[in-house]
Amino acid sequence: MRQSLGLFLFAAMASVLAMQASAKVEFMKVLPEGADGHRETIIIKNNGDDPVDMKGWSIVDTSKPAANSYYFGGDDAAFKPKAVKWCANWTELAPEQEFTLKPFKRDRFSELFEPCGFRFNLGFDGTLELRNAQKQAVDRVSWTSAKPGMAVYRMGTQFVPFQENQDLKTSIKSAPVLGIFAKALHSTGILDKYLKQGNAIKFEEDSWMDKQLNRMGQGGKTYYKGPWTVFAPSDEAFREFMKEMGWYGMTLTEEELLAMPELEDILLYHIVLGQQWSSSVKNATGLMSMKDGAEVAVFHGEGGEFYVHDDCVDRPSPDNFGCEMQAEWKKCNEDWVQDEGLFSGRPLGYCERSCGRCTCEGDQCGRADVYDIPSSNGVLHVVDKVMYPAPHYEKPALQWRTKEEMQAELDGGATPSTGQQ
């Protein structure tokens, strides 16, 4: 309880103020106190549509009596702007581009060499202002009671603390916006079984998980201990879900939520195999969840947004090669693929995800408000929607083969195999 109260106070004090409505360059993350080899960090991002010339811009620590400033393009030990050749490329910020700033380190022979870093300590408490070339404040972030390894991330119009580089269990339990998710995971036993560092789950030979791990090059074992990717619904997402699931306009209580017979399946659908960073997942990729391998489809928006879709799945094509190959062969527009559910049982036909027939219009998708929170056994993304498990379709054995094995069969030089090692 004491830890939860401390985190709540930390979250309450971690705030962001938009000083100008037109400002598009914003703080995205601050790690005030590094830990476990990770250094203090400031990340800013251009969330606008146009590039921004950062010459003359600065970051000022207004919480200290001394003048602590960082100038884009270079500064000196007296915290005054001074052009530095190493820092010339730190002045043009393209749309959706991020700058990650670390503490200044002059020694060019050190692995920590950082000639364009900031020269002041962030510390236990702090307030940073981002100022434009006219010295006008365009964004601000404040924090207090920062613990080592705890970073504050932008989440809409506020900043929220998350514990980095601990196991997923710790990161979820300590996050002030994931309270309901943590309770649900604990009540079903999933929190310890899957997300606690070092714990391993056993799976059956020839199961979907065995086949997928073989395809990922991790075959030959019957236990898996991670890494995992967790799409964690925020408390606000759960409150909306509880409202939708209530009868006659009533909202489910937390007790009723935790008593839902399908709760475990819902939670398992939010956990997928592997460590899936937002930047490494291609658009319209289907990630296999721990709910029997049911797909979670991932999409990227035009403005860099990161989305998840819970009803965009590939009904396997009725052949030996599968949807990815059919899409590559440009078969998506053929009548047998777009059968409108006649044989596929899906309104969009076979291979709807691989053929690009799903969209994130309206409220079909959940958006990741915060993403890429690192943990010691995976990665955490915070989403604004509780997803309901998508239908799971078992792929025929021959469709588990690698692309190379399928191509070898087409070339007439290999006997079809099941892809098992």
C-alpha positions in Angstrom: 0.0 0.0 0.0 2.8 2.4 0.8 4.5 1.7 -2.5 1.2 2.2 -4.4 0.6 5.5 -2.6 4.1 6.7 -3.4 3.6 5.8 -7.1 0.3 7.6 -7.1 1.9 10.8 -5.7 4.7 10.5 -8.2 2.1 10.2 -11.0 0.1 13.1 -9.7 3.3 15.3 -9.7 4.4 14.1 -13.1 2.5 16.6 -15.3 2.9 18.1 -18.7 1.8 21.6 -19.8 1.4 22.6 -23.5 2.5 26.2 -23.5 1.5 26.9 -27.1 -1.3 25.4 -29.0 0.8 25.3 -32.2 3.8 23.5 -30.6 4.5 20.1 -32.2 7.9 19.2 -30.6 7.2 17.6 -27.3 8.8 15.7 -24.5 8.0 12.0 -24.8 10.1 10.4 -22.0 12.4 11.4 -19.2 14.5 8.9 -17.2 15.6 11.0 -14.3 17.6 8.4 -12.4 19.4 5.7 -14.4 19.8 2.1 -13.1 21.3 -1.2 -14.1 23.7 0.4 -16.6 21.0 2.6 -18.2 21.8 6.3 -18.1 19.6 9.4 -17.6 17.6 10.1 -20.7 15.5 12.8 -22.3 13.5 12.0 -25.5 11.7 14.6 -27.6 9.7 14.0 -30.7 8.3 16.1 -33.6 4.6 15.1 -33.6 3.8 17.6 -36.3 3.6 17.3 -40.1 6.5 19.6 -41.0 10.2 19.5 -40.1 11.4 21.7 -37.3 14.7 23.7 -37.3 15.9 23.3 -33.7 18.7 25.9 -34.0 18.4 28.2 -31.0 16.0 25.8 -29.2 16.9 24.7 -25.7 16.0 22.5 -22.7 16.1 24.4 -19.4 16.0 22.8 -16.0 13.9 25.4 -14.1 13.9 23.4 -10.8 17.4 24.3 -9.8 18.7 27.8 -8.7 21.6 27.6 -11.1 21.1 28.1 -14.9 21.1 24.6 -16.3 20.5 24.6 -20.0 21.0 22.4 -23.1 21.2 24.0 -26.5 20.5 22.0 -29.7 23.6 22.2 -32.0 26.0 22.5 -29.1 26.8 24.4 -25.9 29.7 24.9 -23.5 30.5 24.3 -19.9 28.9 27.6 -18.9 25.5 26.4 -20.4 25.8 28.9 -23.2 25.1 28.1 -26.9 28.2 27.2 -28.8 28.3 25.4 -32.2 29.9 22.0 -32.0 30.7 20.1 -35.2 29.6 16.8 -33.7 26.2 18.3 -33.0 25.4 19.8 -36.4 23.0 17.0 -37.3 21.0 17.6 -34.0 19.2 20.6 -35.3 16.8 19.3 -38.0 13.9 17.3 -36.6 11.8 15.6 -39.3 8.1 14.7 -38.7 7.8 11.7 -36.4 11.5 11.8 -35.7 12.8 11.5 -32.1 16.0 12.9 -30.5 17.3 10.8 -27.6 19.6 12.9 -25.3 22.1 11.4 -22.8 24.4 13.0 -20.3 27.4 14.8 -21.8 30.6 12.8 -22.0 33.7 14.4 -23.7 36.1 11.3 -23.8 35.8 10.2 -27.4 37.5 6.9 -26.6 34.8 6.0 -24.0 31.8 3.9 -25.1 29.8 6.6 -23.3 31.1 9.3 -25.6 28.3 11.9 -25.9 29.5 15.3 -27.2 26.0 16.5 -27.7 24.6 15.5 -24.4 23.1 17.6 -21.6 25.5 18.8 -18.9 23.2 18.8 -15.8 21.9 16.1 -13.6 18.1 15.4 -13.7 17.9 14.0 -10.2 15.2 13.0 -7.7 13.0 16.0 -8.4 12.9 18.2 -11.5 11.2 20.4 -14.1 12.3 20.7 -17.7 11.1 23.3 -20.2 11.5 23.0 -23.9 12.0 26.5 -25.4 12.0 27.6 -29.0 14.4 30.0 -30.7 12.4 32.9 -29.4 13.0 31.5 -25.8 9.3 30.8 -25.5 8.3 27.6 -23.5 6.5 25.1 -25.7 6.4 22.1 -23.4 7.1 21.3 -19.8 7.5 18.1 -17.7 7.8 17.9 -14.0 8.5 14.9 -11.7 9.2 14.3 -8.0 10.3 11.3 -6.0 11.9 9.6 -8.9 13.3 6.2 -8.1 16.2 4.6 -10.0 15.0 3.1 -13.3 11.6 4.8 -13.2 10.9 6.8 -16.3 8.0 9.2 -17.0 6.3 8.7 -20.3 3.9 11.0 -22.2 0.4 9.5 -22.1 -1.9 11.9 -23.8 -1.9 15.2 -21.9 0.0 13.9 -18.8 3.2 12.0 -17.9 3.0 8.6 -16.2 5.8 6.7 -14.4 6.8 3.2 -15.4 9.5 1.0 -14.0 11.9 0.1 -16.7 14.1 -3.0 -17.1 12.4 -5.0 -14.3 10.3 -8.0 -15.1 6.9 -7.5 -16.6 5.2 -8.4 -13.4 6.9 -5.6 -11.5 6.4 -3.0 -14.4 2.7 -3.7 -14.5 2.1 -3.8 -10.7 4.0 -0.5 -10.2 2.2 1.4 -13.0 -0.4 3.8 -11.6 -2.6 3.5 -14.8 -2.6 -0.4 -14.9 -4.3 -1.1 -11.5 -7.3 -3.1 -12.9 -5.1 -5.0 -15.3 -2.7 -6.0 -12.5 -5.6 -7.1 -10.3 -7.1 -9.2 -13.2 -3.8 -10.8 -14.0 -3.2 -11.7 -10.3 -6.7 -13.1 -9.8 -6.3 -15.5 -12.7 -2.7 -16.5 -11.8 -1.3 -15.2 -15.1 0.8 -12.5 -13.5 3.1 -15.0 -11.8 2.8 -17.9 -14.3 3.7 -15.9 -17.4 5.2 -12.5 -16.4 7.4 -13.2 -13.4 11.1 -13.3 -14.3 12.4 -16.9 -14.6 9.1 -18.6 -14.7 8.6 -21.0 -17.6 5.5 -22.6 -19.1 5.3 -26.1 -20.6 3.8 -26.7 -24.0 2.9 -29.8 -25.9 4.8 -31.1 -28.9 3.1 -30.3 -32.2 1.0 -27.6 -30.5 0.6 -24.2 -32.2 3.3 -22.9 -29.8 5.7 -25.6 -30.7 5.2 -25.0 -34.4 5.6 -21.2 -34.0 8.8 -21.5 -32.0 10.2 -23.9 -34.6 9.4 -21.4 -37.3 11.1 -18.7 -35.2 14.2 -20.9 -34.9 13.7 -21.7 -31.2 12.6 -25.3 -31.6 13.9 -28.3 -29.7 12.4 -27.5 -26.3 9.1 -27.9 -24.4 9.4 -25.0 -22.0 9.3 -21.3 -22.7 10.2 -18.5 -20.3 9.8 -15.5 -22.6 10.4 -12.9 -23.8 6.8 -11.7 -23.9 5.0 -8.7 -25.4 2.1 -7.4 -23.3 -0.6 -5.1 -24.6 -1.8 -3.7 -21.3 -5.2 -2.0 -21.3 -5.2 1.2 -19.1 -7.6 1.6 -16.2 -9.7 3.9 -18.4 -9.9 1.2 -21.1 -11.1 -1.3 -18.5 -13.7 1.2 -17.2 -15.0 1.6 -20.7 -15.0 -2.2 -21.2 -16.9 -2.7 -17.9 -19.5 -0.1 -19.1 -20.0 -2.0 -22.4 -20.3 -5.3 -20.7 -22.9 -4.2 -18.2 -26.6 -5.0 -18.5 -29.4 -2.4 -19.2 -27.1 0.6 -18.9 -25.3 -0.6 -15.7 -21.6 -0.8 -15.4 -19.8 -4.0 -14.1 -18.1 -3.6 -10.8 -14.5 -4.8 -10.4 -15.7 -7.8 -8.5 -18.0 -8.7 -11.4 -15.2 -8.2 -13.9 -12.9 -10.5 -11.9 -15.7 -13.1 -11.8 -16.2 -13.2 -15.6 -15.7 -16.8 -16.8 -14.0 -15.5 -20.0 -11.6 -13.1 -18.2 -8.6 -15.5 -18.4 -9.0 -15.9 -22.2 -9.3 -12.1 -22.6 -6.1 -11.5 -20.6 -4.1 -14.2 -22.5 -5.1 -12.5 -25.7 -3.2 -9.5 -24.6 0.1 -11.5 -24.2 2.0 -12.5 -27.3 5.1 -14.5 -28.0 8.5 -12.7 -28.4 9.7 -9.2 -27.7 7.8 -7.1 -30.3 9.0 -3.5 -30.4 6.8 -1.0 -32.3 9.5 -0.1 -34.8 10.3 -3.8 -35.6 6.8 -5.0 -36.3 5.7 -4.5 -39.9 2.3 -3.0 -40.7 -0.6 -5.6 -40.7 1.5 -8.2 -38.9 -0.4 -10.9 -37.0 1.2 -11.7 -33.6 0.3 -15.0 -32.0 -1.3 -14.6 -28.6 -1.3 -17.0 -25.7 -5.1 -17.5 -26.2 -4.6 -20.6 -28.3 -2.4 -18.7 -30.8 -5.3 -16.3 -31.8 -3.9 -13.4 -33.9 -3.5 -9.9 -32.7 -3.1 -7.7 -35.8 -0.7 -4.7 -35.5 -1.0 -1.6 -37.6 0.9 1.7 -38.0 -0.9 4.9 -38.6 0.2 7.6 -41.1 1.2 9.8 -38.2 3.3 7.1 -36.5 0.5 5.8 -34.3 0.7 2.2 -33.1 -2.6 0.2 -33.2 -3.9 -3.3 -32.4 -6.9 -4.9 -34.0 -8.8 -7.8 -32.4 -10.9 -8.9 -35.4 -8.5 -8.9 -38.3 -7.4 -12.5 -38.8 -6.3 -14.7 -41.6 -8.6 -17.6 -42.2 -6.1 -20.0 -43.7 -6.4 -20.5 -47.5 -7.4 -24.0 -48.5 -4.0 -25.0 -49.9 -0.5 -26.1 -48.8 1.0 -22.6 -48.9 -1.0 -20.2 -46.8 -2.0 -16.5 -46.9 1.4 -14.9 -46.9 2.3 -16.8 -50.1 -1.1 -16.1 -51.7 -0.6 -12.4 -51.0 2.9 -12.5 -52.4 1.6 -14.2 -55.6 -1.1 -11.5 -55.9 -4.0 -13.8 -55.5 -5.9 -11.6 -53.1 -8.4 -10.3 -55.6 -9.4 -13.7 -57.0 -13.0 -14.8 -56.3 -12.1 -17.9 -54.3 -10.1 -15.7 -51.8 -12.8 -12.9 -51.6 -15.7 -15.4 -51.2 -17.6 -13.1 -48.8 -17.9 -15.9 -46.3 -19.3 -18.5 -48.6 -16.6 -21.1 -47.6 -14.3 -19.1 -45.5 -16.9 -18.1 -42.9 -15.4 -14.6 -42.8 -17.2 -11.6 -44.4 -13.9 -10.4 -45.8 -13.0 -13.9 -47.1 -9.8 -15.8 -46.7 -6.5 -14.1 -45.8 -8.1 -10.7 -44.8 -5.1 -9.5 -42.9 -2.4 -10.6 -45.3 -4.4 -9.2 -48.2 -4.8 -5.8 -46.5 -8.6 -5.8 -46.2 -8.7 -4.7 -42.5 -8.7 -1.1 -41.4 -8.5 0.8 -38.2 -11.3 3.2 -39.0 -13.7 4.1 -36.1 -13.2 2.2 -32.9 -12.2 -1.1 -34.4 -8.6 -0.8 -33.1 -7.0 0.0 -29.8 -4.3 2.6 -29.8 -1.0 2.3 -27.9 -0.9 5.5 -25.7 2.5 4.5 -24.5 4.7 1.9 -26.1 8.1 0.2 -26.0 8.5 0.2 -22.2 11.5 -2.2 -21.8 11.5 -5.0 -19.3 13.9 -7.8 -18.4 11.6 -10.4 -19.9 9.9 -8.6 -22.7 8.3 -5.3 -23.6 5.1 -3.5 -22.5 2.7 -1.4 -24.5 -0.2 0.5 -22.9 -3.4 0.4 -25.1 -6.7 2.3 -24.8 -8.9 -0.7 -25.4 -9.7 -4.1 -23.9 -9.5 -6.5 -26.8 -11.9 -9.5 -27.1 -10.1 -12.6 -28.4 -10.3 -13.0 -32.2 -11.4 -16.3 -33.7 -8.6 -18.9 -33.9 -8.1 -20.9 -37.1 -5.7 -23.8 -37.0 -3.4 -23.8 -40.0 -2.9 -27.0 -42.0 0.5 -28.6 -41.1 2.0 -27.8 -44.5 1.4 -24.1 -44.0 3.7 -24.0 -41.0 6.7 -24.5 -43.3 9.1 -21.7 -43.9 8.9 -19.7 -47.1 12.2 -21.4 -48.3 10.7 -24.8 -47.8 7.6 -23.9 -49.8 9.7 -22.4 -52.6 11.8 -25.5 -52.7 8.6 -27.6 -53.3 7.6 -25.3 -56.1 11.0 -25.6 -57.6 10.5 -29.4 -57.6 13.5 -30.1 -55.5 12.0 -31.0 -52.1 9.5 -33.3 -50.5 6.8 -31.4 -48.6 7.4 -31.4 -44.9 5.5 -30.2 -41.9 8.2 -27.8 -40.9 9.0 -29.7 -37.7 12.6 -30.0 -36.8 
